[in-house]
Amino acid sequence: MASADLLRKEEEFYSSLFDSAKGDGVKSRSQVIERKIESLEDMATKVSNRRSRRWLNDRLLIELVPRLHVEEIKGLFAPPPWGEELPLSAFCRTSVSDWEAFRSIDMDAEARLMQHMKRSSEKQRTHVDEDELIALNAWRRIGRQTREAIKKKFLPDLLQIYEEQVRAFIEGTGDSDVLVLNVQDPFQRLLLHGVCEFYNVTSMTTSSVRDGKPWKSTTIKKRHVTGLPPRITLVSFLRMRKN
């Protein structure tokens, strides 16, 4: 009996869903919703709690949401065919002849082009790796104590001055020429010796007296295996290692 009554009330609810009251007894939508909520709550006592709550929430949501107009439905299905028209793409705005060469490229020519680009990239990367390896080997020639001092107190401007002088000496002088630098500060002189070891040249500091004061002079000479200076300078190498 309860099941028949439940089915009847549910059928009446479905028949009145989204319909307004007619005739002299027209009621507002809020009153209709209140009546249906009361009916739903009454029906909920005749079924299991879980099922009734799920059913009640579903029906309330359907009842509370009004009917959608055509424009609102179109907005749900945007973009086209119901929404606004899409802007033209770059392919549509460009003439067909401009894209024809790109579209109809020969597959063999495309493969050769891709292979050439790959070889160029690998060659450039190998060249960079070789320069980094040369700079790394030059860094390892520097004594451990000097390396620690350079890293602990990094003075790029001073190191760059020493590097420019040593590189110019290596590239612009003969094997028998010498370069003499007068560096009086002990730490700066240590950095100078480190630069000389990086570029594989000998450096020797001698002491003398000038105007009654001690005077230090550092003499730099080429080795028979000095060769050309590395492409990557000491300052650039240290910045790369830091990054």
C-alpha positions as CSV (number, residue, x, y, z in Angstrom):
1,M,0.0,0.0,0.0
2,A,2.8,2.3,0.8
3,S,4.6,1.5,-2.4
4,A,1.4,2.3,-4.4
5,D,1.0,5.6,-2.6
6,L,4.7,6.4,-3.2
7,L,4.4,5.7,-6.9
8,R,1.3,7.8,-7.2
9,K,2.9,10.8,-5.5
10,E,6.0,10.5,-7.6
11,E,3.8,10.4,-10.8
12,E,2.0,13.5,-9.7
13,F,5.3,15.2,-9.0
14,Y,6.6,14.4,-12.5
15,S,3.4,15.6,-14.1
16,S,3.7,18.9,-12.4
17,L,7.4,19.4,-12.8
18,F,8.3,22.8,-14.4
19,D,4.5,23.5,-14.8
20,S,2.9,26.5,-13.2
21,A,-0.5,26.4,-11.5
22,K,-3.4,27.3,-13.8
23,G,-6.8,29.1,-13.3
24,D,-7.8,31.2,-10.4
25,G,-5.6,29.4,-8.0
26,V,-2.3,30.4,-9.6
27,K,0.6,30.2,-7.1
28,S,4.0,31.7,-7.3
29,R,7.0,29.5,-8.1
30,S,8.3,29.7,-4.6
31,Q,5.0,28.4,-3.2
32,V,5.0,25.6,-5.7
33,I,8.6,24.7,-4.7
34,E,7.6,24.7,-1.0
35,R,4.7,22.4,-1.7
36,K,6.9,20.0,-3.6
37,I,9.5,20.1,-0.9
38,E,7.0,19.2,1.7
39,S,5.8,16.3,-0.5
40,L,9.3,15.1,-1.0
41,E,10.0,15.2,2.7
42,D,6.8,13.3,3.4
43,M,7.8,10.7,0.8
44,A,11.3,10.4,2.2
45,T,9.9,8.9,5.4
46,K,8.6,5.9,3.4
47,V,11.9,4.8,1.8
48,S,15.4,4.1,3.1
49,N,17.2,7.2,4.3
50,R,20.1,7.0,1.8
51,R,17.8,6.5,-1.2
52,S,15.4,9.3,-0.1
53,R,18.2,11.8,0.4
54,R,19.7,11.1,-3.0
55,W,16.3,11.2,-4.6
56,L,15.4,14.4,-2.8
57,N,18.6,16.2,-3.7
58,D,18.2,15.3,-7.3
59,R,14.6,16.5,-7.5
60,L,15.3,19.7,-5.7
61,L,18.2,20.6,-8.1
62,I,15.9,19.9,-11.1
63,E,13.2,22.0,-9.6
64,L,15.3,24.9,-8.5
65,V,17.0,25.4,-11.9
66,P,14.7,27.2,-14.3
67,R,14.3,26.4,-17.9
68,L,17.1,27.5,-20.2
69,H,16.5,29.9,-23.0
70,V,17.9,29.4,-26.5
71,E,20.8,31.9,-25.9
72,E,21.7,30.1,-22.7
73,I,21.7,26.7,-24.4
74,K,24.0,28.1,-27.1
75,G,26.4,29.3,-24.5
76,L,26.7,25.8,-23.1
77,F,27.8,24.5,-26.4
78,A,30.2,27.2,-27.5
79,P,32.4,27.2,-29.7
80,P,30.5,26.5,-32.9
81,P,28.3,25.2,-34.2
82,W,26.2,27.0,-31.5
83,G,28.7,29.6,-30.2
84,E,30.5,32.5,-31.8
85,E,32.5,32.0,-34.9
86,L,36.2,31.2,-34.5
87,P,38.8,33.8,-35.8
88,L,40.6,32.8,-38.9
89,S,43.9,31.0,-38.4
90,A,47.2,32.0,-39.9
91,F,46.8,29.2,-42.5
92,C,43.6,30.7,-43.7
93,R,44.8,34.3,-43.9
94,T,47.9,33.3,-45.9
95,S,47.6,32.6,-49.6
96,V,47.8,29.0,-50.7
97,S,50.9,29.5,-52.8
98,D,52.9,30.5,-49.7
99,W,52.1,27.3,-48.0
100,E,52.4,25.1,-51.1
101,A,56.2,24.8,-51.0
102,F,56.0,23.9,-47.3
103,R,53.2,21.4,-47.7
104,S,54.6,19.7,-50.8
105,I,58.2,19.4,-49.8
106,D,60.0,16.2,-51.0
107,M,60.4,13.7,-48.2
108,D,64.0,13.0,-49.2
109,A,64.9,16.7,-49.1
110,E,63.2,17.0,-45.7
111,A,65.3,14.1,-44.4
112,R,68.5,15.6,-45.7
113,L,67.7,19.0,-44.2
114,M,66.9,17.4,-40.8
115,Q,70.1,15.4,-40.9
116,H,72.2,18.4,-41.8
117,M,70.7,20.4,-38.9
118,K,71.3,17.5,-36.5
119,R,75.0,17.2,-37.6
120,S,75.5,21.0,-37.2
121,S,74.0,20.9,-33.7
122,E,76.2,17.9,-32.7
123,K,79.3,19.5,-34.2
124,Q,78.7,22.7,-32.3
125,R,78.1,20.8,-29.1
126,T,81.3,18.8,-29.5
127,H,83.2,22.0,-30.1
128,V,81.9,23.4,-26.9
129,D,82.7,20.2,-25.0
130,E,86.3,20.2,-26.3
131,D,86.8,23.8,-25.1
132,E,85.4,23.0,-21.7
133,L,87.6,20.0,-21.4
134,I,90.7,22.1,-22.3
135,A,89.8,24.7,-19.7
136,L,89.2,22.0,-17.1
137,N,92.6,20.5,-17.7
138,A,94.2,24.0,-17.5
139,W,92.3,24.5,-14.2
140,R,93.7,21.2,-12.8
141,R,97.3,22.4,-13.5
142,I,96.8,25.1,-10.8
143,G,98.0,24.0,-7.4
144,R,95.4,23.0,-4.9
145,Q,96.2,25.8,-2.5
146,T,96.0,28.4,-5.2
147,R,92.7,27.0,-6.5
148,E,91.2,27.2,-3.0
149,A,92.4,30.8,-2.7
150,I,90.9,31.8,-6.1
151,K,87.5,30.2,-5.2
152,K,87.4,31.6,-1.7
153,K,88.1,35.1,-2.7
154,F,87.0,35.5,-6.3
155,L,88.3,38.7,-7.9
156,P,87.2,38.6,-11.5
157,D,88.4,42.1,-12.5
158,L,91.9,41.5,-11.2
159,L,92.1,38.0,-12.7
160,Q,90.9,39.4,-16.0
161,I,93.7,42.0,-16.0
162,Y,96.3,39.3,-15.4
163,E,94.8,37.1,-18.0
164,E,94.8,39.8,-20.7
165,Q,98.5,40.5,-20.0
166,V,99.5,36.8,-20.1
167,R,97.4,36.0,-23.2
168,A,98.9,39.0,-25.0
169,F,102.4,37.8,-24.0
170,I,101.7,34.2,-25.3
171,E,100.2,35.3,-28.6
172,G,102.4,38.3,-29.4
173,T,105.9,37.4,-28.4
174,G,108.6,34.9,-29.2
175,D,109.7,31.9,-27.2
176,S,112.7,33.6,-25.7
177,D,110.8,36.8,-24.6
178,V,109.9,37.3,-21.0
179,L,107.2,39.3,-19.2
180,V,108.0,41.0,-15.9
181,L,105.2,42.1,-13.6
182,N,105.7,43.9,-10.3
183,V,103.0,42.8,-7.9
184,Q,103.7,43.6,-4.3
185,D,100.6,42.3,-2.6
186,P,101.2,38.6,-1.6
187,F,97.6,37.5,-2.3
188,Q,97.5,39.2,-5.7
189,R,100.9,37.7,-6.5
190,L,99.4,34.2,-5.6
191,L,96.6,34.9,-8.1
192,L,99.1,35.8,-10.8
193,H,100.9,32.5,-10.3
194,G,97.6,30.8,-10.6
195,V,96.9,32.5,-13.9
196,C,100.3,31.5,-15.2
197,E,99.7,27.9,-14.3
198,F,96.3,28.0,-16.0
199,Y,98.0,29.2,-19.3
200,N,100.9,26.8,-18.8
201,V,103.7,29.3,-18.5
202,T,106.4,29.5,-15.9
203,S,106.5,32.3,-13.2
204,M,109.2,33.1,-10.7
205,T,109.2,35.8,-8.1
206,T,112.4,37.4,-7.1
207,S,113.1,39.8,-4.2
208,S,115.2,43.0,-4.4
209,V,115.5,46.4,-2.7
210,R,114.3,49.6,-4.3
211,D,114.5,52.9,-2.5
212,G,115.3,51.1,0.7
213,K,112.2,49.0,0.5
214,P,111.7,45.3,-0.4
215,W,110.6,44.9,-4.0
216,K,109.0,41.8,-5.6
217,S,109.2,41.1,-9.4
218,T,107.5,38.2,-11.1
219,T,109.2,36.9,-14.3
220,I,107.0,35.0,-16.8
221,K,108.4,32.8,-19.5
222,K,106.9,30.4,-22.0
223,R,107.4,26.6,-21.9
224,H,108.2,24.6,-24.9
225,V,104.7,23.1,-24.6
226,T,102.8,26.3,-23.9
227,G,100.9,26.4,-27.2
228,L,97.9,28.6,-27.8
229,P,95.8,29.9,-24.9
230,P,92.5,28.2,-24.2
231,R,89.4,29.7,-25.8
232,I,87.7,29.8,-22.5
233,T,89.3,32.2,-20.1
234,L,89.9,31.4,-16.4
235,V,87.2,34.0,-15.3
236,S,84.7,32.5,-17.7
237,F,85.5,29.0,-16.6
238,L,85.0,29.9,-12.9
239,R,81.7,31.6,-13.7
240,M,80.5,28.5,-15.6
241,R,81.5,26.3,-12.7
242,K,79.7,28.6,-10.2
243,N,76.5,28.6,-12.3
